[in-house]
Amino acid sequence: MDLNQPTYAFIAADGTTYKASTSDLQDWYNQGRIGLEHVVTEVGSGRQSPVREILFPGAFGSPQPPLAESPVFQQAPYTRAQYGKIDNHLTKAIISTVCIGCLPMGIAAIVYAAQVDGFAARGDYAAAKEAADKADKWANWSLGVGIGWIVIYIFIILVGTTMH
């Protein structure tokens, strides 16, 4: 770490405390490891700020008033404990697409299901839950439409064979 840069501390989604310089925060932001709304605490002063104010000062309008002066990290609004393990519904999405369902709806389900683990890994549990709910909805619709078409097909075959 550069000694001329302030040092910041924050707690990751897994509960691990990290210390980083401004350049480290920029690298982690570029890698998708932290988001602009993550709150970090300046070591020494205890001043808390969102990452966006450190990496892009003034870019988002007037600076927000400082968060509560405390050396303790302010947790993100959503934690893994609130949501538990988030089911991505990928298996249902694949089965509904390949075996029974409606292809376009199944593809939408697979896309949303594939996003769930990435959001959860970045600590964005609200977005992970939303993507999981959308994956489940699209997989259910895909199954429903696919089963509906199968029922219609069987009906047509049965009516066709009884008419001869």
N, C-alpha and C positions, 0 to 999 in steps of 0.2 A: 504494500500500500504506500502511496505517496504521502510523506509526512506533512506536506503543505495543504493537503485536502482534509476536510473534516471526516471523521469516521462516524458511520451510522450503524445502528444495531436494529435487527428485526427478527421476528420469530416466524419461521416457515410453517407451512400447513402441518408438517409432521411434528411440530413442537421444538425443533432445533433452533437455537439462537445463532445468528450469523452476524459478523461485523464486516463492513465493506466501506470502501472509499467511493467517491462520486463516480470515478471511472469504472469501478467494479459494478456499481448499480447500473451504469449505462450498458455494460457488457451483459449483465443478467437480464436487463430489459430487452435487449436485442435478441437474446437467446430464448425469450419467452418464459424465463424462470420467475419473473416478478412482473406485476402490472403497474400501470400509472397510479392506481388507487391504493396500492399497498402503502401502509404507513410505516415509516422508519423513525427511530429516535436518534438524535444527534448525541453521540457519546460525550460526556462532560457537561453539556448544558441541559440535557434532558428534553430539549425542544423536539416536538413531534411534527412531522410533515408528511404529506403524501409524496410519493416518488416523483409525480409530475411536476411539483414545485421545485424539486432539486434538479431534475434533468432539464426542464423547460421553464425556467422562471419567467413569469409574466406572459407566457404563451396562451394561457387559458383565462385571460382577463385578469382582474385585480386579484392579488394573492388572498388566499383565505386566511382568516385569523388563525393564529397558532392553536393547535389542539391542546388539550389539558397538559399542563407542564408536569410530566411524570417520567421517571426513568423506565417505567414499565411499558412495554409495547402494547399498543391498542390493537386488539384482535380484529380481524376482518369481520364484517357483519355476519358472514355465514361460515360455519366450521364443519368439519367432517362429523363431529359429534352430533350436530343438529340433523344431519341427513343420514348418517350411518353409511353403509356400503351402498352405492348407487348402482342399481342394475342397469346395464346399458341396453338390454333387450336385443343384442346382436343375433343370438341364436334364433329367436322368434322372427326377426327381420329376414334372416337368410332363408329359413324354412318357408316363410310366407311368400318369398320371392321365387324361390327355385321350385318348390314342390307343389304348392297349391295355388298361390295367390296371383294377384294382379301385378305384373312386372313394374309399371311406373310407380305405383304406391309402395311396392316393396323396395325399390331403389331409394326412394325418399327415406324409408325406415332405416335402411342400411347406412345412409349418409348421416342421419342424426345419431344413430347408435355408435358410429365410429367417432363422433365428436365427444361423447360422454367422458371417456377416460382421460382425454387431453385436458378438458376443462377441470376435472377433478385433480389431476396432477399439478395444475397451476394454482390450485386453491380456489378456483371459481366454482364453488359448489352450487350456487344458484343457477348458473348457466348449465352446469352438468345435469342438474335435476330437470331443468326445462328441456334440454336435448333428449334426456331419457324419456320424459313424458311424450314428446313429439314422436320419438322412435316407436314407442309402444302404441300410440294412436295410429300411426301410419301402418304398422305391422298388422294391427287389428283390422283396419279398413282393407288392407290387402287380402287378408284371410277371408274376410266377409265377402268381398267381391269375387274372389276366386272360388269360394264354396258356392256362392250364388250361381256363377257360370256353370259349375259342375252340375248343380241341381237342374238348371235349365237344359243342359246338354242331355242328361239322363232322361228327362221328361220328353224331349224331342225324339230321342231314340225309342222310348217305350211307345209313344204315340205313333211313330212311324212303323213299328213292327206290328202293332195291333190293327193297322189300317190295311194290311196286305191280306 
